[in-house]
Each structure stands twice: as structure tokens, then as C-alpha cells.
Amino acid sequence: MLTNADVVHGGEELTGDWYFDVHGEHCMFKNTKTGQTLEVFLGRPEDVGNMDPYFFYNFIKTTPELAYLTSYFENPFKDMLDFFERLEAEHVLIHVHGVAYRKVL
């Protein structure tokens, strides 16, 4: 089990000003200078490429070049989930389980 305390010599910061927080089967990476966040699944090896609608929304919201896209989502989780479901119907994403989706390869 990886925890924040296990990072280089007990520090919580990775290279390039990135902090990480392992919680449950997820890990949130956050840039301490820009505030950009990226949250990923770590539970099982096959889950690593999965996307969660709310995690994806937060990535867009904290990425300056993409932040304008959040104006299309009044309810961050529900609207992003609806968007993922539309992408699934168009065969861009596949539904894995729960609210986890993955890009069609």
C-alpha cells in the first residue's frame, strides 16, 4: 500500500511540483503551483486507464487551456456522466463498471 509518507525520503511532493494523495482505490495528483489535478484509478492494473466523470470534470476545470469547457456542465457530475454516456453511444467510450469508462481502442 502506497501512502504519501512513502514518497522520496518521507516528502509528499513528487518532481515538477506534483503532490499526490492516495485514497481508497484512487490517487489524486495535484500540481502545487498551478492547482491542476488529475485523479486516477489504482485498484487493479486493468483499472488504470478508466475515467470517472467527476475526476475528468476536475481535470478540465483545473487545466487553464480547457477550463472554458466547464461552462457546458451546470451539474458537474450528472452532466459529465450524461456526456460520457453519449460518447458510449457513439462508440468513443465503453462503460466498464459503476461510473468508470474507458476510451475505445
C-alpha positions as a Markdown table, in Angstrom:
| # | Residue | x | y | z |
|---|---|---|---|---|
| 1 | Met | 0.0 | 0.0 | 0.0 |
| 2 | Leu | 1.4 | 3.3 | -1.1 |
| 3 | Thr | 0.9 | 6.4 | 1.1 |
| 4 | Asn | 2.0 | 10.0 | 0.9 |
| 5 | Ala | 4.7 | 9.2 | 3.5 |
| 6 | Asp | 6.4 | 6.8 | 1.2 |
| 7 | Val | 7.5 | 9.4 | -1.3 |
| 8 | Val | 11.1 | 10.3 | -1.6 |
| 9 | His | 12.6 | 10.4 | 1.9 |
| 10 | Gly | 9.2 | 11.0 | 3.5 |
| 11 | Gly | 8.4 | 14.1 | 1.4 |
| 12 | Glu | 4.9 | 14.5 | -0.1 |
| 13 | Glu | 6.0 | 16.2 | -3.3 |
| 14 | Leu | 7.0 | 14.5 | -6.5 |
| 15 | Thr | 9.2 | 16.0 | -9.2 |
| 16 | Gly | 7.8 | 19.0 | -11.0 |
| 17 | Asp | 5.8 | 20.4 | -8.1 |
| 18 | Trp | 3.3 | 17.5 | -8.0 |
| 19 | Tyr | 1.7 | 16.3 | -4.8 |
| 20 | Phe | -0.2 | 13.1 | -4.6 |
| 21 | Asp | -2.9 | 11.7 | -2.3 |
| 22 | Val | -3.8 | 8.0 | -2.3 |
| 23 | His | -7.3 | 7.4 | -1.1 |
| 24 | Gly | -9.1 | 4.0 | -1.5 |
| 25 | Glu | -8.5 | 2.8 | -5.0 |
| 26 | His | -7.8 | 6.2 | -6.3 |
| 27 | Cys | -4.9 | 8.6 | -6.4 |
| 28 | Met | -5.2 | 12.4 | -6.9 |
| 29 | Phe | -2.1 | 14.1 | -8.3 |
| 30 | Lys | -2.1 | 17.9 | -7.8 |
| 31 | Asn | 0.3 | 20.5 | -9.1 |
| 32 | Thr | 1.2 | 22.6 | -6.1 |
| 33 | Lys | 2.0 | 25.7 | -8.3 |
| 34 | Thr | -0.8 | 25.6 | -10.9 |
| 35 | Gly | -3.6 | 23.7 | -9.0 |
| 36 | Gln | -4.1 | 21.3 | -11.9 |
| 37 | Thr | -5.4 | 17.9 | -10.7 |
| 38 | Leu | -5.5 | 14.5 | -12.2 |
| 39 | Glu | -7.3 | 11.7 | -10.3 |
| 40 | Val | -6.8 | 8.1 | -11.4 |
| 41 | Phe | -7.9 | 4.6 | -10.6 |
| 42 | Leu | -5.2 | 2.4 | -9.0 |
| 43 | Gly | -7.3 | -0.5 | -7.6 |
| 44 | Arg | -6.4 | -3.2 | -10.2 |
| 45 | Pro | -4.0 | -3.0 | -13.1 |
| 46 | Glu | -6.9 | -3.2 | -15.6 |
| 47 | Asp | -8.5 | -0.1 | -14.0 |
| 48 | Val | -5.6 | 2.3 | -14.5 |
| 49 | Gly | -7.0 | 3.6 | -17.9 |
| 50 | Asn | -10.5 | 4.1 | -16.5 |
| 51 | Met | -12.1 | 7.5 | -16.4 |
| 52 | Asp | -14.6 | 8.8 | -13.8 |
| 53 | Pro | -16.9 | 11.7 | -15.0 |
| 54 | Tyr | -16.3 | 13.8 | -11.9 |
| 55 | Phe | -12.5 | 13.3 | -11.9 |
| 56 | Phe | -12.5 | 14.2 | -15.6 |
| 57 | Tyr | -14.5 | 17.4 | -14.9 |
| 58 | Asn | -12.0 | 18.4 | -12.2 |
| 59 | Phe | -9.1 | 17.8 | -14.6 |
| 60 | Ile | -10.8 | 20.1 | -17.2 |
| 61 | Lys | -11.7 | 22.7 | -14.5 |
| 62 | Thr | -8.0 | 22.9 | -13.3 |
| 63 | Thr | -6.4 | 22.9 | -16.7 |
| 64 | Pro | -6.2 | 26.5 | -17.9 |
| 65 | Glu | -6.4 | 25.7 | -21.6 |
| 66 | Leu | -9.6 | 23.6 | -21.0 |
| 67 | Ala | -11.3 | 25.4 | -18.2 |
| 68 | Tyr | -13.7 | 27.2 | -20.5 |
| 69 | Leu | -15.4 | 23.8 | -21.2 |
| 70 | Thr | -16.8 | 23.7 | -17.7 |
| 71 | Ser | -19.4 | 26.3 | -18.8 |
| 72 | Tyr | -21.2 | 23.4 | -20.7 |
| 73 | Phe | -21.7 | 21.5 | -17.4 |
| 74 | Glu | -24.1 | 23.1 | -14.9 |
| 75 | Asn | -24.1 | 20.0 | -12.7 |
| 76 | Pro | -20.5 | 18.7 | -12.9 |
| 77 | Phe | -21.1 | 15.0 | -12.1 |
| 78 | Lys | -24.5 | 14.4 | -13.7 |
| 79 | Asp | -23.8 | 16.5 | -16.9 |
| 80 | Met | -20.4 | 14.9 | -17.4 |
| 81 | Leu | -21.9 | 11.4 | -16.8 |
| 82 | Asp | -24.5 | 12.2 | -19.5 |
| 83 | Phe | -21.7 | 13.3 | -21.8 |
| 84 | Phe | -19.8 | 10.1 | -21.2 |
| 85 | Glu | -23.0 | 8.1 | -21.9 |
| 86 | Arg | -23.4 | 9.9 | -25.2 |
| 87 | Leu | -19.8 | 9.1 | -26.1 |
| 88 | Glu | -20.5 | 5.5 | -25.2 |
| 89 | Ala | -23.5 | 5.6 | -27.6 |
| 90 | Glu | -21.1 | 6.9 | -30.3 |
| 91 | His | -18.6 | 4.1 | -29.6 |
| 92 | Val | -15.9 | 6.5 | -28.4 |
| 93 | Leu | -16.0 | 5.2 | -24.8 |
| 94 | Ile | -17.1 | 1.9 | -23.3 |
| 95 | His | -18.8 | 1.5 | -19.9 |
| 96 | Val | -16.6 | -0.6 | -17.6 |
| 97 | His | -18.5 | -0.6 | -14.3 |
| 98 | Gly | -20.2 | 1.8 | -11.9 |
| 99 | Val | -19.3 | 5.2 | -13.3 |
| 100 | Ala | -16.0 | 4.1 | -14.8 |
| 101 | Tyr | -15.5 | 4.5 | -18.6 |
| 102 | Arg | -12.6 | 3.8 | -20.9 |
| 103 | Lys | -11.6 | 5.0 | -24.4 |
| 104 | Val | -12.4 | 2.5 | -27.1 |
| 105 | Leu | -9.1 | 1.3 | -28.5 |
